[in-house]
Amino acid sequence: MSVASQQIYEFLGVPAIFSSDAMERVLSLAERVARSNAAVLITGESGSGKEVIARAIHHFSPRRAQSWVDLNCAALPDNLLESELFGYEKGAFSGAESNKQGLFEIASGGTLFLDEIGDLDPRMQVKLLRILDGAPYYRLGGVKKVSVDVRIVTATNADLTAAVEQERFRSDLYHRLSQITIHVPPLRERVLDIMPLALHFLEGQNPELRFTPDAARTLESHPWPGNVRQLRNVVVRAAVLATGSEITAADLSPEFSQGTSSQASFAEEIAKFSQFANLERSNIVHALENSQGHQQRAADQLGISKRTLQRKIKSHGITTERTVSIGR
């Protein structure tokens, strides 16, 4: 199966494969932006390829021979996130048995990529803003200030403008991070990229397999709410379970075998997600009211951690003035 005008790049060991004009424009913009030191905010849905574009910026930049460091801000609790970013001195806290450089120091001279920047704690937002403005900082427990020269690239699948309006994200930090904004379109808006990506994933799993024309049409007609990540999972699953030399439409994941239109399936997925989100929000508000705003007790009622509860409060835009005691 041939794919017209397919482009294949590799950025820091991660392949970037596309045929669409939309992604060619995105990559061209990333290459131009890379020549400057401007902070870049990459937006787009989860799984759409934001990290690939961040890596491309480092690859094309004058800093390409220096360090590339990446961190998912949502993956660590606030106290660990601070020590990871800024480092610490021996004895700064229990378990700090030696000095440790933070990621800002490790990335000095190169690029620091912060994914899921919208989940950054307000206190950390202030610290990040100061560093972006060139201010030196202390390691945790340190007495000597550290100065770094780091190119900051961030990414988010959240609407940060809405977060700013709701005062969940600092407006000054938002404007500082988004000196340049690059939007990565979802896979459903770049259909020409679907088969090149699918063929790449299939080659990596089982190069002896191929897609039948009906399988290719099915893949290209699906809306892919999970974007490239979902496509990879579907292809890998089909390759692992394949019993012949071809993958047909019937061999694909269950969501493809219902005979419904892709748009109808997508609408159903969105409706289910909205229904779940509304129920989750209602449960959180109810737990906060029952606990008189005490977040730890509310989290215990819900069976989640306090940090997860705080993140969900942010994502649902729940007002904290009446129902939540942030300091508890």
Phi, psi and omega in degrees: 000121182266148178235120186289142174048040179287135178247134178231122176235168173221124182240111180054042176085359180251123182286145173239114187237126179200160174230351186278149174295327182300314181285332176295321178293319179298314182292324177296319177295318179300320181294321179291317181296327185300335184287344180259179174255012182298144174290140183238131174251122180255124181246159179154164181293159178300133178083007184276345177114026183295321181294326178299318180292322177299317178295325178296321179299315178295319182300320183272355187272163174296348181269006190300333179278353180261187188292142166247123180230133180231150181210135173269115185293338181274354187273347184234145172294160188304318183294322178287325179299318180296315180291328178293317183285317189254349180077180180205163177260155178305130179085005182295329177201171180300125181099349178277083187271352177204167177292146179221127175290144174273170183295331176297318178293317181297324182273358184304130185093343183239220186234135174247120180255121179249106179273158181054046184295337180294343180270006183291133180298145181307320180295321178289331176299319179296315181296318180295320179300318181297320180291321178297331178276005174092008182281136173291165184218169176259143164294160175299126181078006183271161178238357180242129183287149181246132175246138182226158175238098187230137170273122182261125172237130181235164179213153178203148170256006180264163175272096184289332177296321177293321179297323177294315180298326180272005178061032174263348178219134184296131180293323181293323178291319179302312181293328179289323180285330187258039173305321171231131177244130176241124180258126176265116183291151178293160184299327181295342179264002177221067186302328182296344180273346188296308184290321174302319178292316180299318179294323177296314180295322180292320178299320181289335181267314181201095185294349180274350180270159174214160177271140172281161179304322180292326176294318179297317179297321179294317179298317184288338182268351182281143183283345176051066177299335177267004175058216188297324180297319178293318179301316179300316181296320180295316182293316180299316179299314181296322180292321181292322185268355183298139180252349179235200181267356182234149173254118179261174178300324181291340180277348183284176184300159184308328183294346180265351190256013184271347178078005178273162180289153182296322181293321178296317179298318180296318179298320179296319179297318179295318180297317179297318180296316180297319179298316178296317182297318179296319179296317180298317180298316180299318179295321180294313179299318180298317180294322179293321179293319180296327182265010181056037175085004180278112189293321182294317179293322178296319179297320179297320178298322183275348180076030179230170178281161178297321180296319178298319178300314180298321178295321180289326175301317179295311186295329180270356179065034181286129180293130184266348187296320185261330190251344189234134171256097188300326186282353184271000000 
